[in-house]
Amino acid sequence: MGLDDFELEPSEHEPEEWDPESDLHDPDAPGLTIPAVETDETDAPKEVVETFWITVLVVNVAVFCVAVGPMLIYFEGWIREGAAMVIAGIALFGLAYRRYRAFMQGPPPEVDSNVADASSTPARSSESEASSADTHDRSDSSDSTDTHEDSS
């Protein structure tokens, strides 16, 4: 029994197969017409794109090191070189994870210049504190009256 014994042509009872390229056929063009998709290259901020590609590169090198290191140890007997590659790969995975976590946490909060000035100046006088407290009390009382007016 060889390959010539099998009938590879479809029988007349089988339905026609759907051609996924039929809607892409242009009778005026010599071949298939692939629709063009326009994308804006500025869809993502530059820092996101840069961090993404750096992380992809680091993870690819880490995978290479972790994969080739044990092969060097097993097939070639190069224990020192293979172990160094595995350790380098693990360190690169850690670096990529650290970079990812730092990006997801966002930039460190900026120090407000007013806060820095307030911490460097001496404590306020009791007069200014009292006037601030009076202003705060008046705003609280106006808020509470507004609340009572809304409920009626």
Backbone as JSON, one array per atom type, in Angstrom:
{
  "sequence": "MGLDDFELEPSEHEPEEWDPESDLHDPDAPGLTIPAVETDETDAPKEVVETFWITVLVVNVAVFCVAVGPMLIYFEGWIREGAAMVIAGIALFGLAYRRYRAFMQGPPPEVDSNVADASSTPARSSESEASSADTHDRSDSSDSTDTHEDSS",
  "N": [[0.84, -1.16, 0.0], [0.85, 2.03, -1.04], [1.48, 5.56, -1.53], [0.13, 6.07, -3.85], [-2.2, 4.67, -3.71], [-4.15, 6.07, -2.41], [-6.96, 8.18, -2.73], [-6.8, 11.49, -3.35], [-8.35, 13.54, -4.19], [-11.25, 15.55, -3.6], [-14.48, 14.21, -2.82], [-17.61, 14.19, -4.68], [-19.6, 14.65, -2.87], [-18.72, 16.26, -0.85], [-18.8, 19.51, 0.63], [-18.14, 22.76, -0.87], [-15.05, 24.34, -0.16], [-14.49, 27.14, 1.95], [-13.04, 30.1, 0.85], [-10.71, 32.03, 2.32], [-9.38, 34.18, 1.24], [-10.95, 35.27, -0.69], [-12.41, 37.65, -0.41], [-10.41, 39.49, -0.58], [-9.58, 39.61, -3.13], [-8.84, 41.38, -6.02], [-10.08, 42.17, -9.11], [-8.76, 43.83, -10.91], [-6.15, 43.94, -10.13], [-3.0, 42.14, -10.26], [-2.61, 40.2, -8.28], [-3.33, 39.33, -4.88], [-5.03, 41.83, -2.96], [-4.02, 43.54, -0.31], [-5.48, 45.08, 2.39], [-4.67, 48.37, 3.48], [-3.63, 49.51, 6.62], [-3.77, 52.29, 8.53], [-1.81, 53.61, 11.03], [-1.11, 55.61, 13.85], [2.01, 56.6, 14.83], [2.44, 57.77, 17.22], [0.86, 56.73, 19.18], [1.43, 55.76, 21.71], [3.05, 57.14, 24.59], [6.45, 58.39, 24.41], [8.15, 57.55, 26.49], [6.93, 55.22, 27.38], [7.09, 53.52, 25.16], [9.88, 53.38, 24.89], [10.65, 52.22, 27.37], [9.32, 49.79, 27.15], [10.6, 48.5, 24.91], [13.25, 48.35, 25.8], [12.92, 46.68, 28.01], [11.97, 44.38, 26.71], [14.25, 43.67, 25.2], [16.11, 43.15, 27.26], [14.86, 40.99, 28.57], [14.86, 39.1, 26.5], [17.63, 38.6, 26.18], [18.09, 37.56, 28.71], [16.56, 35.2, 28.65], [17.96, 33.82, 26.65], [20.46, 33.48, 27.93], [19.74, 31.9, 30.17], [18.82, 29.66, 28.87], [20.97, 28.73, 27.26], [23.07, 28.43, 29.05], [22.72, 26.03, 30.79], [22.94, 24.13, 28.71], [25.58, 24.45, 27.88], [26.86, 23.5, 30.14], [25.95, 20.81, 30.28], [26.38, 19.6, 27.67], [28.95, 20.43, 26.79], [30.47, 20.48, 29.05], [31.39, 22.73, 30.26], [31.48, 24.08, 33.01], [31.98, 26.44, 34.53], [31.55, 28.55, 32.64], [28.92, 28.01, 31.8], [27.51, 28.17, 34.24], [27.98, 30.85, 34.8], [26.54, 32.05, 32.74], [23.93, 31.26, 33.38], [23.6, 32.53, 35.86], [23.93, 35.18, 35.05], [21.68, 35.41, 33.4], [19.59, 35.1, 35.26], [20.08, 37.36, 36.81], [19.57, 39.32, 34.88], [16.84, 38.88, 34.45], [15.92, 39.75, 36.94], [16.68, 42.45, 36.77], [15.05, 43.31, 34.67], [12.52, 42.91, 35.82], [12.69, 44.7, 37.96], [12.91, 47.13, 36.58], [10.42, 47.13, 35.3], [8.64, 47.2, 37.53], [9.38, 49.67, 38.62], [8.58, 51.37, 36.58], [5.81, 50.92, 36.55], [5.07, 51.91, 39.03], [5.38, 54.56, 38.67], [6.74, 57.93, 38.28], [8.82, 59.31, 40.9], [7.26, 61.27, 43.48], [7.1, 64.78, 42.96], [8.86, 67.33, 44.71], [7.2, 69.87, 46.25], [7.74, 73.31, 45.92], [6.65, 75.13, 47.72], [6.17, 73.58, 49.97], [8.75, 72.91, 50.66], [9.74, 75.47, 51.26], [8.13, 76.12, 53.46], [8.98, 74.3, 55.35], [11.52, 75.19, 55.83], [11.23, 77.7, 56.93], [10.69, 79.52, 60.02], [8.38, 78.56, 62.66], [4.92, 79.54, 62.37], [3.38, 82.55, 63.62], [1.21, 82.85, 66.48], [-0.95, 84.46, 65.91], [-1.37, 84.31, 63.12], [-2.0, 81.64, 62.94], [-4.36, 81.55, 64.38], [-6.03, 83.15, 62.79], [-6.14, 81.55, 60.53], [-7.45, 79.34, 61.57], [-9.93, 80.49, 62.19], [-10.88, 81.12, 59.63], [-11.05, 78.56, 58.57], [-12.97, 77.46, 60.29], [-15.21, 79.04, 59.64], [-15.63, 78.23, 57.0], [-16.3, 75.58, 57.4], [-18.71, 75.84, 58.83], [-20.32, 77.08, 56.93], [-20.44, 75.07, 55.05], [-21.86, 73.16, 56.48], [-24.34, 74.4, 56.79], [-25.16, 74.52, 54.17], [-25.52, 71.86, 53.66], [-27.7, 71.26, 55.28], [-29.63, 72.81, 54.08], [-29.88, 71.59, 51.6], [-31.04, 69.16, 52.24], [-33.67, 69.76, 52.93]],
  "CA": [[0.0, 0.0, 0.0], [1.69, 3.22, -1.17], [0.77, 6.83, -1.63], [-0.71, 6.07, -5.04], [-3.43, 3.97, -3.43], [-5.12, 6.96, -1.78], [-7.57, 9.17, -3.59], [-6.64, 12.76, -2.67], [-9.33, 14.49, -4.69], [-12.48, 15.52, -2.8], [-15.61, 13.54, -3.46], [-18.66, 15.13, -5.09], [-20.51, 14.85, -1.75], [-18.15, 17.24, 0.08], [-19.15, 20.9, 0.28], [-17.03, 23.61, -1.32], [-14.33, 24.97, 0.93], [-14.53, 28.59, 1.97], [-11.75, 30.71, 0.52], [-10.58, 33.23, 3.14], [-8.79, 35.27, 0.46], [-11.87, 35.68, -1.75], [-12.8, 39.06, -0.26], [-9.24, 40.32, -0.84], [-9.23, 39.51, -4.55], [-9.2, 42.54, -6.85], [-9.94, 41.71, -10.5], [-7.86, 44.71, -11.66], [-4.77, 43.72, -9.67], [-2.51, 40.83, -10.66], [-2.62, 39.27, -7.15], [-4.2, 39.72, -3.78], [-4.95, 43.2, -2.49], [-4.03, 43.56, 1.14], [-5.91, 46.42, 2.81], [-3.69, 49.14, 4.26], [-4.12, 49.99, 7.91], [-2.97, 53.42, 8.95], [-1.7, 53.79, 12.48], [-0.34, 56.76, 14.28], [3.14, 56.11, 15.61], [2.46, 58.44, 18.52], [-0.23, 56.21, 20.01], [1.91, 55.62, 23.09], [4.1, 58.12, 24.92], [7.8, 57.94, 24.09], [8.75, 56.84, 27.63], [6.33, 53.89, 27.43], [7.68, 52.74, 24.07], [11.29, 53.15, 25.21], [10.73, 51.26, 28.47], [8.87, 48.5, 26.64], [11.6, 47.85, 24.07], [14.41, 48.02, 26.63], [12.56, 45.5, 28.8], [11.92, 43.23, 25.79], [15.62, 43.29, 24.88], [16.73, 42.56, 28.45], [14.25, 39.67, 28.81], [15.35, 38.19, 25.46], [19.0, 38.21, 26.54], [17.99, 36.71, 29.9], [16.09, 33.87, 28.21], [19.08, 33.2, 25.95], [21.47, 33.05, 28.91], [19.22, 30.8, 31.0], [18.66, 28.48, 28.02], [22.25, 28.23, 26.75], [23.94, 28.08, 30.17], [22.68, 24.6, 31.11], [23.43, 23.34, 27.58], [27.05, 24.47, 27.94], [27.27, 22.62, 31.24], [25.64, 19.41, 29.99], [26.95, 19.08, 26.44], [30.36, 20.75, 26.64], [31.16, 20.33, 30.32], [31.93, 24.03, 30.66], [30.7, 24.4, 34.21], [32.14, 27.84, 34.91], [30.9, 29.41, 31.66], [27.48, 27.76, 31.85], [26.97, 28.73, 35.48], [28.01, 32.31, 34.66], [25.43, 32.45, 31.88], [22.68, 31.1, 34.13], [23.56, 33.6, 36.86], [23.69, 36.43, 34.31], [20.29, 35.4, 32.97], [18.75, 35.36, 36.43], [20.27, 38.77, 37.16], [18.87, 40.13, 33.88], [15.41, 38.8, 34.76], [15.7, 40.64, 38.07], [16.77, 43.82, 36.29], [13.83, 43.59, 33.89], [11.41, 43.01, 36.77], [12.87, 45.95, 38.7], [12.58, 48.22, 35.66], [8.97, 47.08, 35.11], [7.98, 47.67, 38.75], [9.64, 51.1, 38.75], [7.74, 52.06, 35.6], [4.41, 50.81, 36.96], [4.85, 52.77, 40.2], [5.39, 55.94, 38.21], [7.88, 58.71, 38.74], [8.7, 59.71, 42.3], [6.53, 62.54, 43.61], [7.95, 65.96, 42.94], [8.81, 68.11, 45.93], [6.58, 71.17, 46.01], [8.61, 74.36, 46.45], [5.99, 75.74, 48.87], [6.39, 72.7, 51.11], [10.16, 73.05, 51.05], [9.89, 76.77, 51.9], [7.46, 76.09, 54.76], [9.78, 73.54, 56.31], [12.75, 75.92, 56.15], [10.91, 78.93, 57.67], [10.31, 79.24, 61.41], [6.96, 78.33, 62.91], [4.1, 80.74, 62.24], [2.97, 83.16, 64.88], [-0.09, 82.38, 66.95], [-1.96, 85.28, 65.26], [-1.68, 83.77, 61.79], [-2.66, 80.35, 63.14], [-5.73, 81.83, 64.82], [-6.81, 83.63, 61.63], [-6.36, 80.38, 59.67], [-8.46, 78.52, 62.21], [-11.22, 81.16, 62.03], [-11.28, 80.94, 58.24], [-11.42, 77.16, 58.42], [-14.23, 77.26, 61.01], [-16.28, 79.65, 58.86], [-15.92, 77.4, 55.82], [-17.0, 74.37, 57.87], [-20.08, 76.18, 59.2], [-21.08, 77.33, 55.7], [-20.69, 73.75, 54.45], [-22.91, 72.45, 57.22], [-25.63, 75.01, 56.49], [-25.52, 74.11, 52.82], [-25.98, 70.47, 53.73], [-29.04, 71.26, 55.85], [-30.55, 73.39, 53.1], [-30.11, 70.62, 50.54], [-31.89, 68.05, 52.68], [-35.07, 70.15, 53.1]],
  "C": [[0.9, 1.24, 0.0], [0.84, 4.46, -1.25], [-0.16, 6.87, -2.84], [-2.05, 5.4, -4.79], [-4.52, 4.86, -2.83], [-5.66, 7.95, -2.81], [-7.57, 10.51, -2.84], [-7.61, 13.82, -3.16], [-10.6, 14.42, -3.84], [-13.61, 14.83, -3.57], [-16.67, 14.58, -3.83], [-19.63, 15.43, -3.96], [-19.98, 15.87, -0.74], [-18.53, 18.65, -0.35], [-17.9, 21.66, -0.19], [-16.35, 24.23, -0.1], [-14.41, 26.48, 0.81], [-13.13, 29.13, 1.72], [-11.6, 32.0, 1.33], [-10.01, 34.42, 2.38], [-9.75, 35.81, -0.61], [-12.28, 37.14, -1.63], [-11.63, 40.01, -0.5], [-8.85, 40.33, -2.31], [-9.75, 40.74, -5.29], [-9.02, 42.13, -8.3], [-8.98, 42.58, -11.31], [-6.4, 44.49, -11.29], [-4.32, 42.32, -10.05], [-2.55, 39.8, -9.52], [-3.62, 39.7, -6.11], [-3.99, 41.19, -3.42], [-5.09, 43.18, -0.98], [-4.44, 44.97, 1.58], [-4.84, 47.08, 3.68], [-4.35, 49.63, 5.54], [-3.19, 51.11, 8.33], [-2.99, 53.52, 10.47], [-0.84, 55.01, 12.76], [0.78, 56.26, 15.17], [3.23, 56.75, 16.98], [1.31, 57.96, 19.4], [0.18, 56.12, 21.48], [2.97, 56.69, 23.35], [5.49, 57.52, 24.7], [8.41, 57.14, 25.24], [8.19, 55.42, 27.75], [6.96, 52.99, 26.37], [9.14, 52.39, 24.39], [11.44, 52.1, 26.31], [10.33, 49.87, 28.0], [9.98, 47.81, 25.86], [12.87, 47.53, 24.84], [14.13, 46.76, 27.44], [12.5, 44.26, 27.92], [13.34, 42.75, 25.48], [16.29, 42.6, 26.07], [16.17, 41.16, 28.71], [14.72, 38.66, 27.75], [16.76, 37.72, 25.76], [18.98, 37.29, 27.76], [17.54, 35.31, 29.52], [17.22, 33.13, 27.49], [20.1, 32.66, 26.94], [21.0, 31.85, 29.72], [19.05, 29.53, 30.16], [20.01, 27.89, 27.61], [23.17, 27.8, 27.89], [23.9, 26.6, 30.54], [23.16, 23.7, 29.96], [24.95, 23.32, 27.55], [27.56, 23.52, 29.02], [27.1, 21.16, 30.84], [26.41, 18.88, 28.78], [28.45, 19.3, 26.33], [31.16, 20.54, 27.92], [31.79, 21.62, 30.81], [31.13, 24.54, 31.85], [30.78, 25.88, 34.55], [31.39, 28.77, 33.94], [29.37, 29.25, 31.68], [26.84, 28.34, 33.1], [26.95, 30.25, 35.41], [26.86, 32.79, 33.79], [24.09, 32.33, 32.62], [22.53, 32.22, 35.16], [23.29, 34.95, 36.19], [22.24, 36.51, 33.85], [19.35, 35.69, 34.11], [18.86, 36.83, 36.85], [19.54, 39.68, 36.16], [17.36, 40.06, 34.07], [15.06, 39.73, 35.92], [15.75, 42.1, 37.66], [15.52, 44.21, 35.51], [12.63, 43.75, 34.81], [11.49, 44.33, 37.54], [12.49, 47.15, 37.83], [11.06, 48.29, 35.45], [8.24, 47.63, 36.33], [8.18, 49.18, 38.93], [8.77, 51.88, 37.78], [6.28, 52.04, 36.03], [4.1, 51.68, 38.17], [4.85, 54.24, 39.82], [6.59, 56.68, 38.74], [7.72, 59.08, 40.22], [8.0, 61.05, 42.4], [7.5, 63.71, 43.65], [7.78, 66.73, 44.25], [8.27, 69.48, 45.58], [7.46, 72.24, 46.65], [7.98, 75.04, 47.66], [6.2, 74.9, 50.13], [7.82, 72.83, 51.59], [10.38, 74.38, 51.74], [9.27, 76.77, 53.29], [8.29, 75.34, 55.78], [11.04, 74.29, 56.69], [12.47, 77.21, 56.92], [10.52, 78.57, 59.09], [8.8, 79.09, 61.54], [6.19, 79.63, 62.84], [3.72, 81.28, 63.62], [1.58, 82.66, 65.25], [-1.21, 83.19, 66.32], [-2.37, 84.69, 63.91], [-2.37, 82.42, 61.92], [-4.11, 80.55, 63.54], [-6.59, 82.3, 63.66], [-7.08, 82.47, 60.68], [-7.44, 79.5, 60.25], [-9.84, 79.13, 62.07], [-11.74, 80.98, 60.61], [-11.76, 79.52, 58.01], [-12.76, 76.87, 59.09], [-15.4, 77.85, 60.23], [-16.63, 78.8, 57.65], [-16.64, 76.12, 56.23], [-18.45, 74.68, 58.2], [-20.91, 76.47, 57.96], [-21.37, 76.02, 54.99], [-21.82, 73.04, 55.17], [-24.26, 73.07, 56.97], [-26.09, 74.64, 55.1], [-26.08, 72.71, 52.83], [-27.41, 70.43, 54.25], [-30.04, 71.84, 54.87], [-30.87, 72.41, 51.99], [-31.07, 69.53, 50.97], [-33.34, 68.45, 52.83], [-35.8, 70.33, 51.8]]
}
